[in-house]
Amino acid sequence: MARRCAVVAASGMIGRMPAKPRHSDTEACASDLADALGPDLRIAAPLGLGKPHGLLNALYRLTAADPTRSMRLYTALSLTRPQPKPGLEQRFLQPFLDRHFGADAVDPQYTLDQARNALPANVAVHEFYLQSGALLHSGSAQRSYISQNYTHVARDLAIQDINLLVQLVARREGPDGVHYSLSCNPDLTLDFLRQVQLAGTPRPLCVAVVHPDLPYLGGDAEVAADYFDVELCPEASPRLFALPRLPVDLTEYAIGLHASALVRDGGCLQVGIGALSDALVKALLLRQHENTAWRCMLVALDPVGSTHAQAGWLGGLAPLKAGLYGASEMVMDGFMHLQRGGILKRRSWNNLALERASISGRLNPDTPGGHYLRGAFFLGSQELYEWLGRTEAADPDAIDMCAVSNVNQLYGDHQALAMLQRRDARFFNTCIMATLLGAAVSDTLADGAVVSGVGGQYNFVAMAHELPGGRSVLLLRATRMRAGGIESNIRWDYGQTTIPRHLRDIVVTEYGIADLRGKSDSECIEAMLSICDARFLDALCAEAKSHGKLAADFAIPPAWRLHQPHRLHESLGPFRRKGLLPVFPFGSDFDEVEQRLLPALEWLKAGGQRWRGRWQLLRAVCRPGDASQGEEEALRRMGLDAPATLSERVQRRLLQAALRRRSGETQGSAAG
């Protein structure tokens, strides 16, 4: 349900004046802003959660309706709900989306229009990070994308003549007056306005859009009342955008298990978002609380002991007694789970003397407070947002939300302190592909089409090479499914790269760990071959030899020939059946019936991508077999218990075939 906010009524012109204009009507606020700023709006808005969709949509509608006006928006990660395709996908997703996001959810209309190539000519949207894969086929989004390191965005934005900044905030009123918290997004706002001041250019009009459910976080994220020029407190606010918790398959668990052995006790952790990150977090919790079983999983995955050997000098095999310190551009659910699991607990202080005293053992960590997690923005589940609010209330020092320049780089006044805080750092990020020579592809396809963006990945890779004891770890699935079949994600070369090969460090696939730092080209190639899917070894090896980068007499070791998916599932299957590797490691937003439907729908989707799969689908439809347990309940959930049209009867038959085909298998196997 929508939440109501106490409205402080006010009127008057928009601008800097002693009496701050305060609005409760979004459309009226947009109209006043447009009148005050003139026909050309140049807007900056935070990435992700901190974007006020309602106000941006009102400004967008106002501009689109008047060709004498223009609007140029600079932002990133414009979050939209999934747009299901008609048929089984819509039958499954639409009820879930309405329940999870709320019937009153508001998407950024400019992104929806971009996706269908319908953005008006007088509107331009520049993003430096796109919602992954969502705008691959949008001409305007691809042309307007700006490729930037996260830490360079504020600098470059300061020369764009921005005249309006809008941001979702938390509001607090106390004896000393009104304060705002930048909450989910101090990342670029703090840096951008500082850059504007240094450049001596006019400060944009800054609008605080109050959301009653945003957790109020202090420290650098807290700003005084005069930081913003206008306050908009809508009478009703849709619930905060929350990412659904998705399943983790055994391939992803294998990657997480290998990666978890690289973490050193007492070190620093950065991790992103997605199934691979969830797998890593779950593996770290297993290492901490089910250490014997965790070690057995590593042995099952790697009987020759390669991961154990690398853990001996890169990470560790014991539980994390001293715990970890988190320093990550993004604060996500995994940090919450690690804190609850007693892993995220090493405190740091924004004081060089205290930090040195802590390292030398001369400081009682319970005396001066300190934080165990530093971040620049947060995004995750509703549970995460509630946890952040409760943690701030109970332990105000625990979480330090600050500018991205403080998190994603070492340079500046904080360098000496940051190097101590981030000792033995492990920066975990994902990539799409990697080359045999150690370059990584994370954001852009060979033809230049942008999947997502560089974001902070380059920052963390570069930082890992500067920090004593620091390592960059790129997580990568060894293969992917395409319309033409299975392809290797490890290539000889590729048309675009995100991380150049001279910054190669550690790459992890489901088949092991490749430590590339300081290696010669031939050694690097051998290390990458050792974590490839066996089906592609001969071709990759031959290509490397043809370019003179691998000795002609090099022979592939027999152990590498065992790197095949069925062996992976044989190794980890027993642990899944024991409940140690659950499909949803941290709970699910899907109910029990939906969880039963997921693998069936995944099987249908995968089967429709290739002619062989379509043939198998046809056979299954013709011979569906006996009814599966819970089938009628699943058909009711999909609205196919009483089909009335030919299309509905076909959908029902397809779903029955998938349910019966999958009834004897575990839910997680389909996701691989």
FENCORWO-V454049 format. One record per pair of residues at least 4 apart in sequence whose ideal C-beta (glycine too) atoms are under 6 Angstrom apart, sorted by the first residue. I is the first residue (numbers start at 1). J is the second residue. Records with the same first field share a line. If there is no record, write none. Layout:
BEGIN
I = J + J
END
This chain:
BEGIN
2 = 104 + 236
3 = 212 + 237
4 = 236
5 = 210 + 212 + 233
7 = 24 + 233
8 = 22
10 = 21 + 22
12 = 21
14 = 21 + 32 + 33 + 36 + 230
16 = 229
20 = 231
21 = 230
22 = 231
23 = 29 + 232
24 = 233 + 235
26 = 54 + 55 + 58 + 234
27 = 58
29 = 232
30 = 58 + 59 + 62
33 = 37
34 = 62
37 = 163
39 = 68 + 69
40 = 70
41 = 71 + 164
42 = 72 + 161 + 162 + 163
43 = 73 + 164
44 = 74 + 162 + 165
45 = 51 + 75 + 166
46 = 50 + 51 + 167 + 185
47 = 76 + 77
48 = 77 + 377 + 379
49 = 184 + 241 + 379
50 = 167 + 168 + 184 + 185
52 = 166 + 168 + 209
53 = 57 + 106 + 108
54 = 106
55 = 166 + 209
57 = 109
60 = 109 + 110
63 = 69 + 71 + 123
64 = 120
67 = 122
70 = 122
71 = 123
72 = 124
73 = 125
74 = 126 + 157
75 = 127
76 = 127 + 128 + 129
77 = 129
78 = 108 + 111
79 = 241
80 = 107 + 111
81 = 97 + 101 + 107
84 = 89 + 90 + 93 + 94
85 = 89
86 = 90
88 = 651
89 = 93
90 = 94
91 = 638 + 639
92 = 601
93 = 97
96 = 100
97 = 101
98 = 103
100 = 244 + 589
101 = 105
102 = 238 + 239
104 = 238
105 = 238
106 = 238
107 = 112
110 = 125
113 = 118 + 119
114 = 119 + 138 + 140 + 141
115 = 138
117 = 139
119 = 123 + 140
124 = 144
125 = 144
126 = 144 + 146
128 = 146 + 148 + 153 + 453
129 = 453 + 455
130 = 135 + 452 + 453
132 = 452
133 = 451
135 = 141
136 = 449
140 = 144
145 = 450
148 = 152 + 153
149 = 454 + 458 + 459
150 = 404 + 408 + 455 + 456 + 459
151 = 405 + 408 + 409 + 459
152 = 156
153 = 157 + 188
154 = 188 + 191 + 192 + 195
155 = 195
157 = 192
158 = 195 + 196 + 199
162 = 204
163 = 204
164 = 204 + 205
165 = 204 + 206
166 = 207
168 = 209 + 211
169 = 180 + 208 + 210
170 = 181 + 183 + 214 + 216
171 = 180 + 210
172 = 179 + 216
173 = 178
177 = 225
178 = 225
179 = 222
180 = 208 + 223
181 = 216 + 217 + 221 + 222
182 = 186 + 189 + 221
183 = 214 + 217
184 = 377 + 378
185 = 377
186 = 190 + 220 + 221 + 401 + 402
187 = 376 + 377 + 404
188 = 192
190 = 403
191 = 403 + 405
196 = 201 + 203
205 = 229
206 = 228 + 229
207 = 230
208 = 228 + 231
209 = 232
210 = 233
211 = 237
213 = 240
215 = 385 + 388 + 389
217 = 221 + 392 + 401
218 = 222 + 396
219 = 400
220 = 402
221 = 401
223 = 227
240 = 385
242 = 381 + 382
243 = 380
244 = 589
245 = 588 + 589
246 = 275
247 = 583 + 584 + 671
248 = 252 + 253 + 275 + 278 + 279 + 585
249 = 668 + 671 + 672
250 = 569 + 572
251 = 510 + 672
252 = 275 + 276 + 279
253 = 279 + 581
254 = 301 + 510 + 568
255 = 276 + 475 + 508 + 510
256 = 279 + 280 + 283
257 = 283 + 297
258 = 307 + 508 + 513
259 = 280 + 508
260 = 283 + 284 + 287
261 = 307 + 311 + 315
262 = 314 + 315 + 473
263 = 315 + 426
264 = 315 + 316 + 424
265 = 316 + 320 + 321 + 322
266 = 322
267 = 324 + 424
268 = 325 + 327 + 422 + 425
269 = 324 + 326 + 426
270 = 327 + 328 + 427 + 460
271 = 277 + 334 + 428
272 = 277 + 429
273 = 277 + 332
276 = 430 + 475
277 = 334
278 = 585
281 = 334 + 337
282 = 585
285 = 289 + 341
286 = 290 + 294
287 = 294
288 = 319 + 320 + 341 + 343
290 = 294
291 = 319
293 = 580
297 = 575
298 = 302 + 307
300 = 571
301 = 571
302 = 306 + 307
304 = 559
305 = 309
306 = 512
307 = 513
310 = 314 + 513
311 = 315 + 317
320 = 343
323 = 343 + 345 + 346
324 = 343 + 344 + 346
325 = 346 + 348 + 372
326 = 335 + 344 + 373
327 = 374 + 422
328 = 375
329 = 376 + 407 + 408 + 456
330 = 377
331 = 335 + 375 + 378
332 = 380
333 = 380 + 381 + 384
335 = 344 + 373
336 = 384 + 387
337 = 586
338 = 343 + 344
339 = 344
344 = 372
345 = 372
347 = 365 + 370 + 372
348 = 370 + 421
349 = 354 + 355 + 370
352 = 417
355 = 420
357 = 362 + 363
358 = 363
369 = 397
370 = 397
371 = 397 + 398 + 400
372 = 398
373 = 399
374 = 400 + 407
375 = 401
376 = 404 + 407
380 = 384
391 = 395 + 398 + 399
392 = 396
402 = 406
404 = 408
408 = 456 + 459
409 = 459
410 = 415 + 418 + 463 + 466
411 = 415
414 = 418
418 = 422
422 = 467
423 = 469
424 = 469
425 = 467 + 470
426 = 471
427 = 460 + 464 + 472
428 = 473
429 = 457 + 474
430 = 475
431 = 440 + 442 + 474 + 476
432 = 441 + 442
433 = 441 + 489 + 491 + 494
434 = 440 + 476 + 490 + 507
435 = 439 + 491 + 493
436 = 492 + 525 + 528 + 544
437 = 501 + 524
438 = 501 + 504 + 516 + 524
439 = 497 + 500 + 501
440 = 474 + 498 + 499
441 = 494 + 497
442 = 457 + 498
443 = 451 + 452 + 453 + 454 + 498
444 = 450 + 496
445 = 449
446 = 494 + 495 + 496
454 = 458 + 498
456 = 460
461 = 472 + 499 + 503
464 = 470 + 471 + 472
471 = 505 + 506
472 = 505
473 = 506
474 = 507
475 = 508
476 = 489 + 507 + 509
477 = 489
478 = 489 + 509 + 510 + 511 + 533
479 = 486 + 488 + 533
480 = 487 + 489
482 = 487
483 = 609
488 = 536
490 = 528 + 532
492 = 543
499 = 503
504 = 516
505 = 517
506 = 515
507 = 514
508 = 513
509 = 531
510 = 568
511 = 531 + 563
512 = 531
514 = 527 + 528 + 531
516 = 524 + 527
519 = 523 + 524
521 = 549
522 = 550
525 = 544 + 549 + 550
530 = 560
532 = 536 + 537
533 = 563
534 = 561 + 563 + 564
536 = 540
537 = 541 + 556
544 = 549 + 550
545 = 550 + 552
550 = 554
556 = 560
562 = 567
569 = 573
575 = 580 + 581
576 = 581
583 = 667 + 668
584 = 588
590 = 594 + 595
593 = 633 + 634 + 637
596 = 630 + 634
597 = 601 + 634
599 = 662 + 667 + 670
600 = 658 + 659 + 662
602 = 670
603 = 658 + 662 + 670
604 = 658
607 = 613 + 616 + 617
620 = 657 + 661
621 = 653 + 657
624 = 656 + 657 + 660
625 = 660
627 = 631
628 = 659 + 660 + 663
630 = 634
631 = 659
635 = 640 + 641
636 = 641
640 = 651 + 652
643 = 648 + 649 + 652
644 = 648
657 = 661
665 = 669
END
